Amino acid sequence: MAFSDPQSVTVSGTAITLPGTGIVGPNGHVYTSNDGLTQLTISSAYGTRNRRTARLTTTVTVADPLVSGTNVVRSSSVYFVIDAPKNGITNAQLLAQATGLFAWATASSGANITKILGGES
């Protein structure tokens, strides 16, 4: 079952509309901005363990630091994975765990994300 279409994410205060643009495997959907620069992929994989992934990819064009007057395309992705055994852990427990992690990451205006980006562990 797919998320509603379109999806929306807000990056740096700007809402980005992401209409559905494709299917990834039997249990995944892709939502892409009209300019093609932002993409949300949501998928699930079922096996010995159940793995659910949400991934936000952004593409930018920047000046090439090595070749003056030349631009290069670069992309980055931020994603989270919920990985759990088929049974023994409930969705409510996984929700509590994910919510706790997101609260830790975003506390104090994203202070812990900033630390991770700085290479702290």
N, C-alpha and C positions, 0 to 999 in steps of 0.2 A: 504494500500500500504506500502510495506516495504522499508527501507533504502537499499542502494546498499550493496552487500555482496562481500567481507568482509568490516567491519568497522575498523577504526584504532583510537587509543587514544595514547597520549604520556604522560607518567608518569615519573617524575624525569629524563627527557631527553631521555627516552627509548620509542620508538614506539612499541606498542603492537597491533598485528593483531588479529581481532576478527571476525572469520567466523560465519555466521548464524547457530544457533544450535537448535532453537525451536520457538514455537509460544506460547504466553501467552494470553489466552482469544481470543475474536474475533478481537482485535485491538492492538496486541502487539507482539513484536519479541525479541528474546534473541540472543546475539552474545557473544561467549565464546572463550577465548584464547585456543590454543592447549594444554597447560599444565593445563587448568581448573582453574587457579588461578585468572583470571580477567574476569568479566562478565559485559556486557552492556545490560540493559533492556530498551526498548523504548515502551511506551504504551499510549493509549488514551482511555478515558472512556466518554461516552456520556449519558447525562441524563438531569436533570434540568439545570445543568452546564456542561461545557465541561472541562475535566481535562486531561492534557497531562503531561507525566512524562518521564524523562530520569534519569537512575540510574546506577552508576558505582560501582560495588562491587569487592573488592580485598580480597583474602584469603592468609594468611601467617601461617607458622608453627614457633612457638616461644618456648623458654624454659619456663616450668611451674615454676613460682616463688615460689610455695609452695612445690613442690616435686622435689628434686634434680635429675637430669638425665632423667627427663620426659619432653616430648614436648607436646604442645597442639596446636590445630588449632584455629585460630581467624580470623574473617572477619570484614570488615568495609565497609560502603556504603556512598557515597556522591550522592545526587540527587537533582534535581530541579523539581518543579511542576508549570505548568501554569494552573491556575484555572480561568475560566471566564464564564459569563452567555452565553446562546445560541446565544443571539443577543444583539446589542447595543454597543459592543466594537469590533473594527475591528482587524484583524490579524496584520495590520500595527501598531496599537496602542499597541498591546501586544508585538510585536517585539521591539518597542521603549522602553517599560517598562522593558523587559528582558535585553536588551542591556545596559540600564542604571544601572540595578542591577549588572550585571556582571562587568561592568566598575568600579563601586563602590567597589565591592568585591576584584577585582584584582589590583586596583591602588596601586602604591608604592610597587610593588613586593608582593602583597597579604597581605598588612598590615591589612586590615579589616577582612580578613579570620583569620589571626593570632589572632586578638583580640577576634573574636567569639570563636576560639579554646581555648582561655584563659578564657572563661566564661564571657566576657564583653557583655553588652546588651545596 
